[in-house]
């Protein structure tokens, strides 16, 4: 974890690691925060993180944040996920915060980002029943009325909307020649009349939601950025989104590896430690190598983002990082389950949680098939 980090960042990583050991180091502590795993994200723990000044790590200091860079962001998310801190959707909050930081009015920045620094959660609503990977095909409609806006339509697979303080909505305000024209971003407080949030049962419990907008009225000042420029505003943040997901899954891969290694180092069969058998030893060697490659890629992309790399190059690299980290996390968790045998399949052990987290990560934030398309297209293969 010392790769490509300053001394201050290494100390920060150690502090987050110690926080996780102290606050969520046991199953009992995590169960207490999550109602025995039925609620995946703990707002209580998020508030404790906020008290340390970490919750708004990528928010400028003038809005109550820590003013950290992309590397700082990766350090925090990697260590929180390696430490099994039940705040898996804090990454979604930070992704959304980045958009408010770049495009919201001063009033909204102080209002929304200030709450984030206190431990509040944010959500972003893009996907719809007929617009998943093809986000630009969305049809949730925002119409001008009486100096404000009225929203009608549905969003789906919206992460953590049931716990969010507010939701950043991407809606269609007009039809243009191209389907990505005429999209606008709106700030929607969670208690806005006309908004209904309904949870979707998933492998990971309560994490995503359907949103229903029925004549939901918003004031004119709810627009984030410029009317009709939602797509252009969304694009610069996608590289950061993919980097955030990559850092989270790097942490998951590391924890799955640590747990598998601990098990095969202690478990005996036929009078020998399981880890002494060549089949297991080689699996461990391959996984360790893949994780190290992933770590180098993730932090290389973070440094490039901080250095202001060209957008095209950064888009390709961030898609590579998301693709690599999620695939490595998935493979590590599944291999860990296999090496642990029946114990890996038992909910008594954490490997089941690692598998659930890693499988979902290959889908959200742009499926890995879409990431491969982005990477291929960047080489002119259209």
C-alpha positions in Angstrom: 0.0 0.0 0.0 3.1 2.3 -0.1 3.1 2.3 -3.9 2.9 5.8 -5.4 1.9 7.5 -2.1 3.4 10.4 -0.3 4.3 10.0 3.4 1.2 11.9 4.4 -1.0 9.7 2.2 0.6 6.6 3.8 -0.2 7.9 7.2 -3.7 8.6 6.1 -4.1 5.0 4.8 -2.8 3.8 8.2 -5.3 6.0 10.0 -8.3 4.7 7.9 -7.1 1.1 8.5 -6.9 1.7 12.3 -10.4 3.3 12.2 -11.8 0.2 10.5 -10.1 -2.1 12.9 -11.5 -0.2 15.9 -15.0 0.6 14.6 -15.9 -2.4 12.4 -13.2 -5.0 13.1 -15.7 -7.7 14.3 -18.8 -9.2 12.8 -20.7 -8.1 15.9 -19.8 -4.5 15.3 -20.8 -4.6 11.6 -24.1 -6.5 12.4 -25.0 -3.8 14.9 -24.5 -1.1 12.3 -26.4 -2.9 9.5 -29.2 -4.7 11.3 -27.4 -8.0 10.8 -26.6 -7.2 7.2 -30.1 -6.3 6.1 -29.1 -2.7 5.5 -25.9 -2.5 3.6 -25.0 1.1 4.2 -24.7 2.6 7.7 -25.4 6.3 7.9 -24.3 6.1 11.6 -20.8 5.0 10.5 -20.8 7.6 7.8 -21.4 10.3 10.4 -18.4 9.0 12.4 -16.3 9.2 9.2 -17.5 12.8 8.8 -16.5 13.7 12.3 -12.9 12.8 11.2 -13.2 15.1 8.2 -13.1 12.3 5.7 -16.7 12.1 4.4 -16.2 15.1 2.0 -12.6 14.3 1.1 -13.0 15.4 -2.5 -14.9 18.6 -1.7 -13.1 22.0 -1.6 -12.4 23.3 1.8 -14.6 26.4 1.3 -17.6 24.1 1.3 -16.6 22.1 4.3 -14.6 19.4 2.6 -11.0 18.2 3.0 -9.9 19.5 -0.4 -8.3 16.2 -1.2 -7.1 15.0 -4.7 -7.9 11.8 -6.6 -5.1 9.8 -4.9 -6.5 10.8 -1.4 -9.9 9.7 -2.6 -8.6 6.3 -3.7 -6.7 5.8 -0.4 -9.9 6.4 1.6 -12.1 4.1 -0.5 -9.6 1.3 -0.8 -9.0 1.1 2.9 -12.7 1.4 3.8 -13.5 -1.5 1.6 -10.6 -3.5 2.7 -11.6 -2.9 6.2 -15.2 -4.0 5.5 -16.6 -0.7 6.7 -20.4 -0.9 5.8 -20.4 2.3 3.8 -20.3 0.8 0.3 -22.3 3.5 -1.3 -20.2 6.4 0.0 -18.6 6.2 -3.4 -21.9 7.1 -5.0 -22.1 10.1 -2.7 -18.6 11.3 -3.7 -19.4 10.8 -7.4 -22.4 13.0 -7.1 -20.6 15.6 -5.0 -18.1 16.0 -7.8 -20.9 17.1 -10.1 -22.3 19.6 -7.6 -18.7 21.0 -7.1 -18.2 21.6 -10.8 -21.7 22.8 -11.9 -24.0 23.8 -9.0 -24.8 27.4 -8.0 -23.0 28.8 -5.0 -26.2 28.4 -2.9 -26.6 24.7 -3.8 -22.9 24.0 -3.2 -23.0 25.4 0.3 -26.3 23.6 1.0 -25.6 20.2 -0.4 -21.8 19.9 0.1 -22.1 21.3 3.6 -24.5 18.5 4.5 -22.2 16.0 2.9 -19.4 17.1 5.2 -21.8 16.3 8.1 -22.2 12.7 6.9 -25.3 13.0 4.7 -25.6 10.7 1.6 -26.3 11.7 -2.0 -27.6 9.8 -4.9 -27.6 10.2 -8.7 -30.5 9.1 -10.9 -29.7 8.3 -14.5 -30.9 4.8 -15.5 -34.5 4.0 -16.5 -36.3 0.8 -17.5 -35.5 1.4 -21.2 -32.2 3.4 -20.7 -29.6 1.5 -18.8 -26.2 1.3 -20.6 -27.7 3.6 -23.2 -28.2 6.5 -20.7 -28.8 9.1 -23.4 -32.0 7.3 -24.4 -33.7 8.4 -21.1 -37.2 9.8 -21.2 -38.0 11.0 -17.7 -39.5 14.4 -18.6 -39.0 17.9 -17.0 -41.4 20.6 -18.3 -41.4 24.3 -17.5 -44.4 25.4 -15.5 -45.1 28.6 -13.6 -41.4 29.7 -13.4 -40.3 26.2 -12.2 -40.2 22.7 -13.4 -42.5 19.6 -13.2 -41.0 16.1 -13.4 -42.8 13.0 -14.6 -41.3 9.6 -15.2 -39.4 6.7 -13.7 -35.8 6.0 -12.8 -34.5 2.5 -11.8 -31.5 0.9 -10.2 -30.8 4.1 -8.3 -28.2 3.4 -5.6 -28.9 4.4 -2.1 -31.8 6.7 -2.9 -33.7 5.5 0.1 -31.0 6.9 2.4 -30.0 10.0 0.4 -30.4 13.5 1.7 -31.0 14.6 -2.0 -31.0 13.1 -5.4 -29.3 14.5 -8.5 -31.7 13.8 -11.3 -30.9 13.7 -15.0 -34.1 14.4 -17.0 -35.1 15.3 -20.5 -36.1 18.9 -21.0 -36.3 18.8 -24.8 -35.8 16.6 -27.8 -32.9 17.4 -30.1 -31.5 15.9 -33.3 -29.3 13.6 -31.2 -30.7 11.7 -28.2 -28.0 13.1 -25.8 -29.2 16.6 -26.6 -31.7 18.3 -24.3 -30.8 16.7 -21.0 -30.7 18.7 -17.7 -29.6 18.0 -14.2 -31.9 18.8 -11.2 -31.4 18.9 -7.5 -34.2 17.0 -5.8 -34.5 16.9 -2.0 -35.5 13.5 -0.8 -38.7 14.8 0.8 -40.0 16.5 -2.3 -43.8 15.9 -2.9 -44.4 13.8 -5.9 -41.3 11.6 -5.5 -41.8 8.0 -4.4 -38.8 5.7 -3.7 -39.3 1.9 -3.8 -36.6 -0.5 -3.0 -35.5 -3.3 -5.3 -34.5 -6.6 -3.7 -31.1 -7.7 -4.8 -28.3 -10.2 -3.9 -26.9 -7.5 -1.7 -30.2 -6.6 0.1 -31.4 -3.0 0.1 -29.1 -1.0 -2.2 -30.9 0.1 -5.3 -34.4 1.6 -5.9 -37.1 2.6 -8.3 -37.9 6.3 -8.3 -41.4 7.5 -9.4 -41.9 11.2 -10.3 -45.6 12.2 -10.5 -46.1 15.9 -11.1 -43.1 16.5 -8.9 -42.6 20.3 -8.7 -39.2 21.9 -8.5 -38.2 25.6 -8.3 -36.2 27.2 -11.1 -33.1 27.2 -8.9 -33.1 23.4 -8.8 -31.3 23.3 -12.1 -27.7 22.2 -11.6 -25.5 23.8 -14.3 -27.2 24.8 -17.5 -30.5 23.7 -19.0 -29.9 21.3 -21.9 -26.3 20.7 -21.0 -26.8 17.6 -18.8 -24.9 15.2 -21.1 -21.9 17.5 -21.5 -21.8 18.0 -17.7 -22.1 14.3 -17.0 -19.2 13.2 -19.3 -16.3 14.8 -17.4 -17.3 13.0 -14.2 -17.5 9.5 -15.6 -13.7 9.1 -15.4 -13.8 9.9 -11.7 -16.8 7.5 -11.3 -14.9 4.6 -12.8 -11.8 5.4 -10.7 -13.9 5.5 -7.6 -15.4 2.1 -8.4 -11.9 0.7 -9.2 -10.5 1.9 -5.8 -13.5 0.3 -4.0 -13.0 -3.0 -5.7 -9.3 -3.0 -5.2 -10.1 -2.9 -1.5 -12.6 -5.8 -1.9 -10.0 -7.9 -3.8 -7.4 -7.2 -1.1 -9.7 -8.2 1.7 -10.9 -11.4 -0.1 -7.3 -12.3 -0.7 -6.4 -11.7 3.0 -9.2 -13.8 4.2 -8.4 -16.7 1.8 -4.8 -16.6 2.6 -5.5 -16.7 6.4 -7.8 -19.7 5.9 -5.4 -21.8 3.7 -2.5 -20.9 6.1 -4.4 -22.4 9.1 -6.7 -25.1 7.6 -5.3 -28.6 7.6 -6.3 -31.6 5.5 -4.6 -35.0 5.1 -2.2 -33.8 7.8 -0.9 -30.8 5.9 -1.8 -27.1 5.7 -4.1 -26.5 2.7 -1.9 -23.7 1.6 1.1 -26.0 1.2 -0.5 -27.8 -1.7 0.8 -26.6 -5.1 -2.7 -26.1 -6.5 -3.5 -23.7 -3.8 -0.1 -22.1 -3.6 -0.2 -21.3 -7.3 -3.7 -19.8 -7.0 -2.5 -17.5 -4.2 0.5 -16.5 -6.3 -1.7 -15.6 -9.3 -4.2 -13.7 -7.3 -1.4 -11.7 -5.5 0.1 -10.8 -8.8 -3.2 -9.7 -10.3 -4.0 -7.5 -7.3 -0.6 -5.9 -7.4 -1.1 -5.1 -11.1 -4.5 -3.6 -10.3 -3.1 -1.5 -7.5 -0.5 0.0 -9.9 -3.1 0.7 -12.5 -5.6 2.3 -10.1 -3.1 4.7 -8.6 -1.5 5.5 -12.0 -4.9 6.7 -13.2 -5.4 8.7 -10.0 -2.1 10.4 -10.5 -2.9 11.1 -14.1 -6.3 12.7 -13.0 -4.5 14.9 -10.5 -2.0 15.9 -13.2 -4.8 17.0 -15.5 -4.2 14.4 -18.2 -6.0 14.8 -21.5 -9.7 13.8 -21.2 -9.5 11.1 -23.9 -6.5 9.4 -22.4 -8.1 9.6 -18.9 -11.4 8.2 -20.2 -9.6 5.1 -21.6 -7.4 4.6 -18.5 -10.3 5.0 -16.1 -12.3 2.4 -18.0 -9.3 0.1 -17.9 -9.1 0.6 -14.1 -12.8 -0.1 -13.6 -12.7 -3.2 -15.8 -9.5 -4.6 -14.3 -10.4 -4.0 -10.6 -13.9 -5.4 -10.8 -12.8 -8.5 -12.7 -9.9 -9.1 -10.3 -12.2 -8.6 -7.3 -14.7 -11.0 -8.7 -12.1 -13.6 -9.5 -10.4 -13.3 -6.2 -13.7 -13.6 -4.2 -14.8 -16.7 -6.3 -11.4 -18.3 -6.0 -11.4 -17.5 -2.3 -14.7 -19.2 -1.9 -13.5 -22.3 -3.8 -10.3 -22.5 -1.7 -12.3 -22.3 1.5 -14.7 -25.0 0.4 -17.9 -25.2 2.3 -16.7 -22.6 4.7 -16.4 -20.1 1.9 -20.1 -20.7 1.1 -21.2 -20.2 4.6 -22.5 -16.8 5.7 -20.5 -17.3 8.9 -17.5 -16.2 6.9 -17.1 -12.9 5.0 -16.2 -14.5 1.7 -19.9 -14.6 0.8 -20.1 -10.8 1.2 -17.0 -10.3 -1.0 -18.6 -12.4 -3.7 -21.8 -10.4 -3.6 -20.0 -7.1 -3.7 -17.7 -8.1 -6.5 -20.4 -9.6 -8.8 -22.5 -6.4 -8.6 -19.5 -4.2 -9.4 -19.1 -5.7 -12.8 -22.5 -4.4 -13.7 -23.0 -0.9 -12.1 -21.2 2.2 -13.1 -21.2 1.0 -16.7 -21.1 -2.8 -17.3 -17.7 -4.3 -18.1 -18.9 -5.0 -21.6 -19.5 -1.2 -22.0 -16.0 -0.5 -20.6 -14.5 -2.8 -23.2 -16.5 -0.9 -25.9 -15.1 2.4 -24.6 -11.6 1.1 -24.6 -11.9 -0.4 -28.0 -13.5 2.7 -29.5 -10.7 4.8 -28.1 -8.4 2.9 -30.5 -10.6 3.9 -33.5 -12.4 0.5 -33.6 -15.9 1.8 -34.3 
